[in-house]
Amino acid sequence: MAASIAGVFTDELKNAVETSKVLVVGAGGIGCEILKNLVLSGFKDIEIIDLDTIDVSNLNRQFLFQKQHVGKSKAVVARESALSFNPDVKIVAHHDSIIKPGYSVNYFKQFGMVLNALDNRAARNHVNRMCLAADIPLIESGTAGYDGQVELIKKGMTRCYECTPKAAQKTFPGCTIRNTPSEPIHCIVWGKHLFNQLFGEYDADNDVSPDTEDPEAAGEAGESALKSNANEQGDIERVTTRQWAQQSGYDSTKLFHKLFHDDIKYLLSMHNLWEKRRKPTPLKMDELPDAVAGSSKDNSSEGLKDQRPWSIVECGQIFSRSLQSLKNKFEKLQSKNKDDHLVWDKDDKDAMDFVAACANIRAYIFGIPQKTRFDIKSMAGNIIPAIATTNAIIAGLVVLNAFNILQNQFERCSSVYCRLQPNHRGQLIVPERGLIPPNTSCYVCRDSPQITVCVDVNKLTVKELEERVLKSLLNMVQPDAMKDSTGDVVISSEEGEMEGTYHKTLAEMGILDGTVLSVDDFVHNYSLRVIINHKEAEHNKPDIEIVGDQSQCQPKAEEKSNGGAGEKAEEDDDDLMLLDEIEESTSVNMERKRKQDTATESPVSKKPRTSDVIVL
């Protein structure tokens, strides 16, 4: 291995490769290829992190995994397989979520570069912000079928992942989801809403109960339906789905009867809805049909469970089993923190089983074709099928860019696009011309001062952070602060808004070692990033220490009041120019979004930004 590298690399690059420390985030289709490339290129210190476990559907393109690995950690198995290429490499595997508090700025600072191979936007946003705060080069990559993209993200030099708006996920009218579903996706979205109503973050706008305010249900039929839900005084009784489930003890039979029988009967009372539609058929749990061709009433059928049809009987069994498992998880979380909740994840077996079973039962009720669990997972998780060849090409480009970074040749790391349809020159792999500079209006990577505050997060309270640090030491008047990774507000300038949390310690608020806070003082037009560094105070030494250039962390100088009309006119012109720039930037971003939407629908000759999509 050393001899082959010596014949290709310069001594300087060879030494940089062998001494650099690299973090690979994601061990899926692209991640496996990147890890293989790194090991075979001579990198000797690598960490890889992935929360997912290996599924049978991964085996056709994630070549570090084999059938006997199904159910095991992707990161751990990827490490073991990669070591077979070169056992002398140090590879540390983490079966974990990169969004967890432990993977903060201080964690990222130990690496020379980060290589992203992720499959969701939240994790990408987190890694983007951590790399910016740590000033570590990030190589972002993504694929969507035959399309792919690689780009460098470097603080102050290139645009960041959040510089351009991402295409919003497709939504559906609430009345369609709740009253008149006509496609499998309507039932799947309803199932995800039900999960959140029972176990997740409650949102009244995503209720799953029949919508009596649906315009189609108006008139006498709608009024009749409303009256049927009124108490003796004529007031409408509205009980949330979670309240109803808690009152029934999350009894699967009772909950099934409410969702798939009583609520359907309630919909049938809205006669206006069914004048031109097929009426739904209420179901009872003890009378479920084995109605899907090729399916069985039990789990003994041959074939992969994910890819064979489930009978409605089997859906009922899986509904009951997953409901009880999720109930136990939810109650365990709430016993520690009443405000905590479950988060739906396509890779969580119980959460995915629950949505798949509910979606198919509801689809059967409304005469909609049922889908396999595999299909529902793809639709619920917004997964775009991946191509092994595209993953390999993109991973190769990622590591080539890594070589450029090690040689400080950032200008050679321009964005590269891979696409099925070649351009007029016959190119399948097309580089961008030069690096794309940061978006000046991007709130994530805009040029804000950065300071590190060393405190004991287990002792300092949120109120003390506001009064002693932000106001006293950093000269703010009315600061607002939020956690950069999650967007959670921890300090508000609005009087009384956060009083209930000011007495809590930073640790109790999830502000731990390496947490980045975005802080703004709109009174003085003053913003900065504050990195929290946990440090236990030593005897006879200050319990708060500021690290960084405090001279840069000052309110912007106010304009002289006696500048005269000429200066005022010039100031106004500057404001107008800034407004024009923002409008121009917004117009450009909207055009980019339109092109992204078009690229998602069908292959075109335009360059898609595929790092915005799910990567397998």
C-alpha positions as CSV (number, residue, x, y, z in Angstrom):
1,M,0.0,0.0,0.0
2,A,2.7,2.5,1.0
3,A,4.6,1.8,-2.2
4,S,1.6,2.3,-4.4
5,I,0.8,5.6,-2.7
6,A,4.5,6.8,-3.0
7,G,4.3,6.2,-6.7
8,V,1.2,8.5,-7.1
9,F,1.4,11.1,-4.3
10,T,4.1,13.7,-3.7
11,D,5.9,13.2,-0.4
12,E,4.1,16.2,1.0
13,L,0.6,14.9,0.1
14,K,1.5,11.4,1.3
15,N,2.5,12.8,4.7
16,A,-0.6,14.9,4.9
17,V,-2.8,11.9,4.1
18,E,-1.2,9.7,6.7
19,T,-1.3,12.3,9.5
20,S,-4.7,13.8,8.9
21,K,-7.8,12.9,10.9
22,V,-11.1,12.6,9.0
23,L,-14.7,12.3,10.1
24,V,-17.2,10.5,7.8
25,V,-20.8,11.2,8.7
26,G,-23.0,8.5,7.3
27,A,-22.3,4.8,6.5
28,G,-24.8,4.2,3.8
29,G,-24.4,4.1,0.0
30,I,-22.0,7.0,-0.3
31,G,-20.5,6.5,3.1
32,C,-19.4,2.9,2.4
33,E,-17.7,4.1,-0.8
34,I,-16.0,7.0,0.9
35,L,-14.7,4.8,3.7
36,K,-13.3,2.3,1.2
37,N,-11.6,5.1,-0.8
38,L,-10.0,6.6,2.3
39,V,-8.6,3.3,3.5
40,L,-7.2,2.4,0.1
41,S,-5.7,5.9,-0.3
42,G,-3.6,5.7,2.8
43,F,-5.6,7.6,5.4
44,K,-4.8,6.2,8.8
45,D,-7.0,8.0,11.3
46,I,-10.8,7.9,10.5
47,E,-14.0,8.2,12.5
48,I,-17.3,7.2,11.1
49,I,-20.8,7.7,12.6
50,D,-24.2,6.5,11.7
51,L,-27.4,5.8,13.7
52,D,-28.9,3.3,11.2
53,T,-28.8,-0.4,11.2
54,I,-28.4,-2.6,8.1
55,D,-31.5,-3.6,6.2
56,V,-31.8,-6.3,3.5
57,S,-32.7,-3.5,1.0
58,N,-29.2,-2.0,1.5
59,L,-27.3,-5.0,0.3
60,N,-27.6,-4.2,-3.4
61,R,-25.4,-1.1,-3.2
62,Q,-23.8,-0.8,0.2
63,F,-21.1,-3.4,-0.6
64,L,-19.4,-3.4,2.8
65,F,-22.5,-5.2,4.2
66,Q,-23.6,-8.8,3.6
67,K,-26.6,-10.8,4.5
68,Q,-25.3,-12.0,7.9
69,H,-24.9,-8.3,8.9
70,V,-28.7,-7.5,8.6
71,G,-29.9,-5.8,11.8
72,K,-26.4,-4.8,12.9
73,S,-24.9,-1.2,13.2
74,K,-23.9,0.2,9.8
75,A,-21.0,2.2,11.3
76,V,-19.6,-0.8,13.2
77,V,-19.9,-3.3,10.3
78,A,-18.4,-0.7,7.9
79,R,-15.4,-0.4,10.1
80,E,-14.9,-4.1,10.3
81,S,-15.2,-4.6,6.6
82,A,-12.9,-1.6,5.8
83,L,-10.2,-3.0,8.1
84,S,-10.0,-6.1,5.9
85,F,-8.5,-3.8,3.2
86,N,-5.9,-2.4,5.5
87,P,-5.8,-3.6,9.2
88,D,-3.2,-0.9,10.1
89,V,-5.8,1.9,9.8
90,K,-7.3,3.3,13.0
91,I,-11.1,3.5,12.5
92,V,-13.4,4.5,15.3
93,A,-17.1,3.7,14.7
94,H,-20.0,5.4,16.5
95,H,-23.5,3.9,16.3
96,D,-25.1,7.2,17.2
97,S,-26.8,10.3,16.0
98,I,-24.5,13.2,15.0
99,I,-27.2,15.6,16.3
100,K,-26.7,14.5,19.9
101,P,-25.2,17.2,22.2
102,G,-21.9,15.2,22.6
103,Y,-21.0,15.9,18.9
104,S,-20.6,19.6,19.3
105,V,-18.0,22.2,18.2
106,N,-15.2,20.8,20.4
107,Y,-15.8,17.3,18.9
108,F,-15.5,18.6,15.4
109,K,-12.4,20.7,16.1
110,Q,-10.3,17.5,16.4
111,F,-10.6,16.7,12.7
112,G,-8.8,18.1,9.7
113,M,-12.0,17.8,7.5
114,V,-15.5,16.3,7.6
115,L,-17.0,14.3,4.8
116,N,-20.8,14.2,4.7
117,A,-22.8,11.2,3.4
118,L,-26.1,11.9,5.1
119,D,-29.7,11.2,4.3
120,N,-31.7,13.9,6.1
121,R,-31.7,17.7,6.2
122,A,-31.7,18.1,10.0
123,A,-28.4,16.3,10.3
124,R,-26.9,18.1,7.4
125,N,-27.9,21.5,8.9
126,H,-26.2,20.5,12.2
127,V,-23.0,19.3,10.6
128,N,-22.9,22.5,8.4
129,R,-23.2,24.7,11.5
130,M,-20.7,22.8,13.6
131,C,-18.1,22.9,10.8
132,L,-18.6,26.6,10.3
133,A,-18.3,27.2,14.1
134,A,-15.2,25.0,14.3
135,D,-13.8,26.4,11.0
136,I,-13.3,22.9,9.6
137,P,-13.7,22.2,5.8
138,L,-16.8,20.2,5.0
139,I,-17.3,18.2,1.8
140,E,-21.0,17.8,1.2
141,S,-22.3,15.2,-1.2
142,G,-25.6,13.7,-2.3
143,T,-27.2,11.5,-5.0
144,A,-30.7,11.1,-6.4
145,G,-30.9,8.2,-8.8
146,Y,-28.4,9.0,-11.6
147,D,-27.9,12.6,-10.5
148,G,-25.2,13.5,-7.9
149,Q,-23.3,16.5,-6.5
150,V,-20.2,17.2,-4.5
151,E,-19.4,20.6,-3.0
152,L,-16.9,22.2,-0.6
153,I,-18.2,24.2,2.4
154,K,-15.5,26.5,3.9
155,K,-16.2,29.3,6.3
156,G,-15.9,32.7,4.6
157,M,-14.9,31.2,1.3
158,T,-17.9,29.3,-0.1
159,R,-21.7,29.2,0.4
160,C,-22.8,27.0,3.2
161,Y,-25.5,24.2,3.1
162,E,-28.1,26.7,4.2
163,C,-27.2,29.6,1.9
164,T,-29.9,28.6,-0.6
165,P,-33.5,27.6,0.3
166,K,-34.4,24.0,0.0
167,A,-37.5,22.8,-1.8
168,A,-40.3,22.4,0.7
169,Q,-41.7,18.9,1.1
170,K,-45.1,18.4,-0.6
171,T,-48.1,19.0,1.6
172,F,-51.7,18.0,1.3
173,P,-54.9,19.8,2.4
174,G,-55.9,18.9,5.9
175,C,-59.5,18.1,4.9
176,T,-58.3,15.6,2.3
177,I,-56.1,13.9,4.8
178,R,-58.8,13.8,7.5
179,N,-62.0,13.2,5.4
180,T,-61.5,12.2,1.8
181,P,-58.2,10.4,1.1
182,S,-57.9,9.1,-2.4
183,E,-54.2,8.0,-2.7
184,P,-51.9,5.8,-0.6
185,I,-49.8,8.9,0.3
186,H,-52.8,10.5,1.9
187,C,-53.2,7.5,4.3
188,I,-49.4,7.5,5.0
189,V,-49.4,11.2,5.9
190,W,-52.5,10.5,8.1
191,G,-50.6,7.7,9.8
192,K,-47.6,10.0,10.5
193,H,-50.0,12.6,11.9
194,L,-51.5,10.0,14.2
195,F,-48.1,9.0,15.5
196,N,-47.5,12.6,16.5
197,Q,-50.9,13.1,18.0
198,L,-50.3,10.0,20.2
199,F,-46.6,10.1,21.0
200,G,-44.9,13.1,19.2
201,E,-44.9,16.9,19.3
202,Y,-48.6,17.8,19.4
203,D,-49.8,20.0,16.5
204,A,-53.5,20.9,16.4
205,D,-53.2,21.6,12.7
206,N,-52.4,18.0,12.1
207,D,-55.3,16.4,13.9
208,V,-56.5,13.1,12.5
209,S,-60.2,13.4,13.6
210,P,-62.9,14.1,11.0
211,D,-62.8,17.7,9.8
212,T,-66.3,19.2,10.3
213,E,-65.0,22.6,9.0
214,D,-64.4,21.0,5.5
215,P,-66.4,23.2,3.1
216,E,-67.7,20.0,1.4
217,A,-69.2,18.9,4.8
218,A,-71.1,22.2,5.2
219,G,-74.8,22.5,5.2
220,E,-77.3,20.3,6.9
221,A,-75.1,17.3,6.8
222,G,-72.2,19.2,8.4
223,E,-74.5,20.7,11.1
224,S,-75.9,17.3,11.8
225,A,-72.4,15.9,12.3
226,L,-71.5,18.7,14.6
227,K,-74.6,18.3,16.7
228,S,-73.9,14.6,17.1
229,N,-70.7,15.6,18.9
230,A,-72.3,18.2,21.2
231,N,-73.1,17.8,24.9
232,E,-76.4,18.5,26.6
233,Q,-75.8,22.2,26.6
234,G,-75.2,22.2,22.9
235,D,-71.4,23.0,23.1
236,I,-69.1,21.0,20.9
237,E,-66.9,18.7,22.9
238,R,-63.4,18.5,21.4
239,V,-61.0,16.0,22.9
240,T,-57.6,15.6,21.4
241,T,-56.6,12.2,20.1
242,R,-53.8,12.0,22.7
243,Q,-56.3,12.8,25.5
244,W,-58.7,10.2,24.3
245,A,-55.9,7.6,24.0
246,Q,-54.6,8.4,27.5
247,Q,-58.1,8.2,29.0
248,S,-58.5,4.7,27.4
249,G,-55.0,3.6,28.7
250,Y,-53.8,3.3,25.1
251,D,-55.9,0.2,24.8
252,S,-55.3,-1.1,21.2
253,T,-58.9,-2.4,20.7
254,K,-60.6,0.8,22.0
255,L,-58.2,3.0,19.9
256,F,-58.7,0.8,16.8
257,H,-62.5,1.1,17.3
258,K,-62.4,4.9,17.6
259,L,-60.1,5.5,14.6
260,F,-61.3,2.9,12.2
261,H,-65.0,2.5,13.1
262,D,-66.5,5.4,15.1
263,D,-64.6,8.1,13.2
264,I,-65.5,6.5,9.9
265,K,-69.2,6.3,10.9
266,Y,-68.9,10.0,11.9
267,L,-67.6,10.7,8.4
268,L,-70.5,8.8,6.8
269,S,-72.9,11.1,8.6
270,M,-71.5,14.0,6.4
271,H,-73.6,12.9,3.4
272,N,-72.3,15.7,1.2
273,L,-68.9,14.1,1.1
274,W,-70.1,10.9,-0.5
275,E,-72.4,12.1,-3.3
276,K,-69.7,11.5,-5.9
277,R,-67.3,9.3,-4.0
278,R,-67.1,5.7,-2.9
279,K,-68.2,5.6,0.8
280,P,-65.7,4.3,3.3
281,T,-66.3,1.0,5.1
282,P,-66.0,1.0,9.0
283,L,-64.0,-1.9,10.5
284,K,-64.1,-3.7,13.8
285,M,-60.9,-5.3,15.1
286,D,-62.5,-8.7,15.6
287,E,-63.9,-8.8,12.1
288,L,-60.8,-7.9,10.0
289,P,-60.6,-9.5,6.5
290,D,-57.7,-11.3,5.0
291,A,-58.2,-9.4,1.9
292,V,-54.8,-8.8,0.2
293,A,-53.9,-11.2,-2.5
294,G,-50.8,-13.3,-1.6
295,S,-50.9,-12.3,2.0
296,S,-51.7,-14.4,5.1
297,K,-53.3,-14.0,8.5
298,D,-50.1,-14.8,10.3
299,N,-46.4,-14.0,9.9
300,S,-45.4,-17.4,8.6
301,S,-45.5,-16.6,4.9
302,E,-42.3,-17.0,2.9
303,G,-40.5,-14.0,1.6
304,L,-39.2,-10.7,3.1
305,K,-41.8,-9.2,5.4
306,D,-41.0,-5.7,4.2
307,Q,-41.7,-6.6,0.5
308,R,-44.8,-8.8,0.7
309,P,-48.3,-7.5,1.1
310,W,-49.8,-7.5,4.6
311,S,-53.3,-8.7,5.1
312,I,-55.7,-6.4,7.1
313,V,-55.7,-9.0,9.9
314,E,-51.9,-8.8,10.0
315,C,-52.1,-5.0,9.9
316,G,-54.3,-5.2,13.0
317,Q,-51.8,-7.4,14.8
318,I,-48.9,-5.1,14.0
319,F,-51.0,-2.1,15.0
320,S,-51.6,-3.5,18.4
321,R,-48.0,-4.7,18.9
322,S,-46.3,-1.5,17.8
323,L,-48.8,0.7,19.7
324,Q,-47.9,-1.0,23.0
325,S,-44.2,-0.7,22.3
326,L,-44.5,3.0,21.5
327,K,-46.7,3.5,24.5
328,N,-43.9,2.1,26.8
329,K,-41.2,4.2,25.2
330,F,-43.4,7.3,25.4
331,E,-44.3,6.8,29.1
332,K,-40.6,6.1,29.9
333,L,-39.6,9.4,28.4
334,Q,-42.4,11.3,30.1
335,S,-41.5,9.9,33.5
336,K,-38.2,11.8,33.2
337,N,-39.6,14.9,31.5
338,K,-43.3,15.6,31.0
339,D,-42.4,17.9,28.0
340,D,-40.5,15.1,26.2
341,H,-41.9,13.2,23.3
342,L,-41.1,10.6,20.6
343,V,-39.8,11.7,17.2
344,W,-41.0,9.7,14.1
345,D,-38.1,8.0,12.4
346,K,-38.3,5.8,9.3
347,D,-35.5,3.6,10.7
348,D,-37.3,3.0,14.1
349,K,-39.0,-0.4,13.7
350,D,-42.0,0.3,16.0
351,A,-42.6,3.8,14.5
352,M,-42.4,2.5,11.0
353,D,-44.6,-0.6,11.7
354,F,-47.2,1.6,13.3
355,V,-47.5,4.0,10.4
356,A,-47.4,1.2,7.8
357,A,-50.2,-0.7,9.6
358,C,-52.4,2.4,10.1
359,A,-51.9,3.5,6.5
360,N,-52.9,0.2,5.1
361,I,-56.0,-0.2,7.3
362,R,-57.2,3.3,6.4
363,A,-56.4,2.6,2.7
364,Y,-58.6,-0.5,2.8
365,I,-61.4,1.4,4.5
366,F,-61.4,4.0,1.6
367,G,-61.0,1.5,-1.2
368,I,-57.4,2.6,-1.9
369,P,-54.7,0.0,-2.9
370,Q,-52.5,-1.0,0.0
371,K,-48.7,-0.8,-0.1
372,T,-45.9,-3.0,1.2
373,R,-43.9,-1.8,4.2
374,F,-41.0,-1.2,1.9
375,D,-43.0,1.1,-0.3
376,I,-44.5,2.9,2.6
377,K,-41.1,3.5,4.2
378,S,-39.9,5.0,0.9
379,M,-42.9,7.3,0.6
380,A,-43.0,8.3,4.3
381,G,-39.3,8.9,4.5
382,N,-39.2,10.8,1.1
383,I,-36.5,8.4,-0.1
384,I,-35.3,8.7,-3.6
385,P,-33.9,5.4,-5.0
386,A,-30.1,5.3,-5.2
387,I,-27.8,3.9,-7.9
388,A,-24.6,2.2,-6.8
389,T,-22.6,3.6,-9.8
390,T,-23.6,7.1,-9.0
391,N,-22.7,6.6,-5.3
392,A,-19.2,5.3,-6.4
393,I,-18.6,8.3,-8.7
394,I,-19.6,10.9,-6.1
395,A,-17.6,9.2,-3.4
396,G,-14.5,9.2,-5.7
397,L,-15.0,13.0,-6.2
398,V,-15.3,13.5,-2.5
399,V,-11.9,11.9,-1.8
400,L,-10.3,13.8,-4.7
401,N,-11.5,17.0,-3.1
402,A,-10.0,15.8,0.2
403,F,-6.6,15.6,-1.5
404,N,-7.0,19.2,-2.6
405,I,-8.0,20.4,0.9
406,L,-4.9,18.7,2.4
407,Q,-2.7,20.7,-0.1
408,N,-4.6,23.9,0.7
409,Q,-5.8,24.0,-2.9
410,F,-9.3,25.1,-2.1
411,E,-9.8,26.8,-5.4
412,R,-9.7,23.4,-7.1
413,C,-12.7,22.2,-5.0
414,S,-15.4,23.7,-7.1
415,S,-18.9,22.0,-7.1
416,V,-19.2,19.0,-9.4
417,Y,-22.4,17.6,-10.8
418,C,-23.1,14.1,-12.1
419,R,-26.1,13.6,-14.3
420,L,-27.7,11.0,-16.6
421,Q,-28.2,13.4,-19.5
422,P,-24.9,14.7,-20.8
423,N,-24.6,18.4,-21.7
424,H,-23.9,19.7,-25.2
425,R,-20.3,18.7,-24.8
426,G,-21.1,15.2,-23.9
427,Q,-20.0,15.6,-20.3
428,L,-21.6,13.4,-17.6
429,I,-19.5,15.0,-14.8
430,V,-19.6,18.7,-14.9
431,P,-17.6,21.1,-12.6
432,E,-18.9,24.5,-11.6
433,R,-16.7,27.4,-12.6
434,G,-15.0,28.5,-9.4
435,L,-16.2,28.5,-5.9
436,I,-19.6,29.9,-5.1
437,P,-19.2,32.7,-2.4
438,P,-21.4,32.8,0.7
439,N,-24.8,34.4,0.4
440,T,-24.5,37.7,2.2
441,S,-28.0,37.4,3.6
442,C,-27.6,33.9,4.9
443,Y,-28.2,34.0,8.7
444,V,-26.1,30.8,9.3
445,C,-22.8,31.7,7.7
446,R,-22.9,35.5,7.7
447,D,-19.8,37.2,9.1
448,S,-20.6,37.5,12.8
449,P,-18.0,37.8,15.6
450,Q,-17.4,34.5,17.5
451,I,-16.4,34.2,21.1
452,T,-15.9,31.2,23.5
453,V,-17.3,31.4,27.0
454,C,-15.7,29.0,29.5
455,V,-18.2,28.2,32.4
456,D,-19.4,25.4,34.5
457,V,-22.6,24.4,32.7
458,N,-23.8,22.5,35.7
459,K,-23.8,25.6,37.9
460,L,-24.3,28.7,35.7
461,T,-28.0,29.5,35.2
462,V,-29.6,30.9,32.1
463,K,-30.3,34.1,33.9
464,E,-26.6,34.4,34.9
465,L,-25.6,33.8,31.3
466,E,-27.8,36.7,30.2
467,E,-26.9,39.1,33.0
468,R,-23.2,38.3,33.7
469,V,-22.0,37.3,30.3
470,L,-24.1,38.8,27.5
471,K,-25.0,42.1,29.2
472,S,-22.1,42.7,31.5
473,L,-19.1,41.2,29.6
474,L,-20.3,41.4,26.0
475,N,-22.1,44.8,26.3
476,M,-25.6,43.7,25.1
477,V,-28.8,45.4,26.2
478,Q,-31.7,43.2,25.1
479,P,-30.2,39.9,23.9
480,D,-32.0,37.0,22.2
481,A,-30.2,33.7,22.2
482,M,-31.0,30.4,20.5
483,K,-29.2,27.0,20.2
484,D,-27.6,27.0,16.8
485,S,-28.2,23.2,16.2
486,T,-31.9,23.1,17.0
487,G,-33.2,26.7,16.9
488,D,-34.5,26.4,20.4
489,V,-34.8,29.9,22.1
490,V,-33.1,30.0,25.5
491,I,-33.1,33.8,26.1
492,S,-35.7,36.2,24.9
493,S,-35.8,40.0,25.0
494,E,-39.6,39.7,25.2
495,E,-40.5,40.4,28.8
496,G,-41.8,37.3,30.7
497,E,-41.5,34.9,27.8
498,M,-38.8,32.7,29.2
499,E,-39.2,33.3,33.0
500,G,-40.0,29.7,33.6
501,T,-36.5,28.6,32.4
502,Y,-34.2,31.4,33.7
503,H,-33.6,29.6,37.0
504,K,-32.4,26.4,35.2
505,T,-28.7,25.6,34.7
506,L,-27.2,25.6,31.2
507,A,-27.0,21.8,31.4
508,E,-30.6,21.5,32.2
509,M,-31.4,23.5,29.1
510,G,-29.3,21.2,27.0
511,I,-26.5,23.8,26.7
512,L,-23.5,21.6,27.1
513,D,-19.8,21.6,26.3
514,G,-19.4,22.8,22.7
515,T,-23.0,24.1,22.2
516,V,-23.1,27.1,19.9
517,L,-25.5,29.9,20.6
518,S,-26.6,32.5,18.1
519,V,-27.1,35.8,20.0
520,D,-28.7,39.0,18.7
521,D,-29.2,42.4,20.2
522,F,-31.5,44.2,17.9
523,V,-31.4,47.4,20.0
524,H,-27.7,47.8,19.1
525,N,-27.8,45.9,15.8
526,Y,-25.3,43.5,17.4
527,S,-25.0,39.8,16.7
528,L,-22.4,37.1,17.5
529,R,-21.9,33.4,18.0
530,V,-21.1,32.2,21.5
531,I,-19.5,28.8,21.9
532,I,-20.0,27.3,25.4
533,N,-17.0,25.5,26.8
534,H,-17.6,23.5,30.0
535,K,-14.9,24.1,32.6
536,E,-15.2,23.6,36.3
537,A,-14.1,26.7,38.1
538,E,-10.8,26.4,40.0
539,H,-10.3,27.8,43.5
540,N,-9.7,31.5,43.7
541,K,-10.2,31.9,39.9
542,P,-13.0,33.5,38.0
543,D,-16.0,31.2,37.2
544,I,-16.4,32.8,33.8
545,E,-13.7,33.2,31.2
546,I,-14.0,34.8,27.8
547,V,-11.7,33.4,25.1
548,G,-11.4,35.4,21.9
549,D,-11.0,38.9,20.6
550,Q,-13.5,40.9,22.7
551,S,-12.7,44.0,20.8
552,Q,-14.6,42.5,17.8
553,C,-17.6,41.8,20.1
554,Q,-19.0,45.3,20.4
555,P,-22.1,47.0,19.2
556,K,-21.9,48.7,15.9
557,A,-20.9,52.3,16.1
558,E,-23.9,54.7,15.7
559,E,-24.0,57.2,12.9
560,K,-23.2,60.8,13.8
561,S,-26.4,62.7,14.2
562,N,-25.0,65.9,12.7
563,G,-23.9,64.4,9.4
564,G,-26.1,66.7,7.3
565,A,-28.6,66.1,4.6
566,G,-26.0,64.9,2.1
567,E,-24.8,62.1,4.4
568,K,-28.4,61.2,5.3
569,A,-29.3,60.8,1.6
570,E,-26.2,58.7,1.1
571,E,-27.2,56.5,4.0
572,D,-30.7,56.0,2.6
573,D,-29.2,55.1,-0.8
574,D,-27.2,52.4,0.9
575,D,-30.3,51.0,2.5
576,L,-32.0,51.0,-0.9
577,M,-29.1,49.2,-2.4
578,L,-29.2,46.6,0.4
579,L,-32.9,46.1,-0.2
580,D,-32.2,45.7,-3.9
581,E,-29.5,43.1,-3.2
582,I,-31.9,41.2,-0.9
583,E,-34.7,41.2,-3.5
584,E,-32.2,40.1,-6.2
585,S,-30.9,37.3,-3.9
586,T,-34.5,36.3,-3.2
587,S,-35.4,36.2,-6.9
588,V,-32.3,34.2,-7.6
589,N,-33.1,31.8,-4.8
590,M,-36.7,31.3,-6.1
591,E,-35.4,30.6,-9.5
592,R,-33.0,28.0,-8.1
593,K,-35.8,26.4,-6.1
594,R,-37.9,26.2,-9.3
595,K,-35.1,24.5,-11.1
596,Q,-34.6,22.1,-8.1
597,D,-38.3,21.2,-8.2
598,T,-38.1,20.6,-11.9
599,A,-35.0,18.5,-11.5
600,T,-36.8,16.3,-8.9
601,E,-39.7,15.6,-11.3
602,S,-37.7,14.6,-14.3
603,P,-34.2,14.5,-15.6
604,V,-33.3,17.8,-17.4
605,S,-30.3,19.5,-18.7
606,K,-30.1,21.9,-15.7
607,K,-27.8,21.2,-12.8
608,P,-29.7,19.8,-9.8
609,R,-28.6,20.5,-6.3
610,T,-28.8,16.9,-5.1
611,S,-27.2,17.4,-1.7
612,D,-30.6,18.7,-0.7
613,V,-32.2,15.2,-1.1
614,I,-32.2,11.9,0.8
615,V,-29.0,9.8,0.3
616,L,-29.1,6.1,0.4
